Amino acid sequence: MPVKITAYECVHGCGKYLKTKKSIVNHELYCFWNPARKACMSCGNRIMDDEYGSWCDALELDLNAQPPGRKSNLKNGCSQWISKHNKSLKQADAV
């Protein structure tokens, strides 16, 4: 018989759920979807493509690649990071 539990969801939209509020708050500090981290997942330079997956337009970097000794090319604290909202505004102004 299933047991009902309470879970907490990350506010940044990464899809992570944890059982305690303390654990999800800790996760949110390091979440790649947290804009404060200036990471790839929340960056306006990240392009999603059905054929190639994730690509960084600013660094011309395949974000799916797995370099030796690392899980992925995903970065945080990037100097090229721009907000998705600001990129949308720039594209609208260019039209």
C-alpha positions, 0 to 999 in steps of 0.5 A: 500500500502506498504511503502519502508523503510531503515533498518540496519542489525546487523553485528554479524549475529543474524538476528536483523534489526532496522530502525536507524543506532544509534539503531543498533550500540547500539544493536551490543554492547550488541548482544549475537552474538558479539564475544567481549562479550564472549557470548554463541552464538559466542563460540566454546564450544556451540554445536547445536543438533537437539534433544537437542538444544544448549549445552555448552560443557565446562560447561556441561550446557543446554543452552535451560533451563530457570532457575528461574528468568532468561530468559535462561542459556545464558551467556556473559563474560564467562571464558570458551569462545573460538573462533569458529575459534580457536576451528576449528584449534584445531580440525584440529590439533588433526586429 
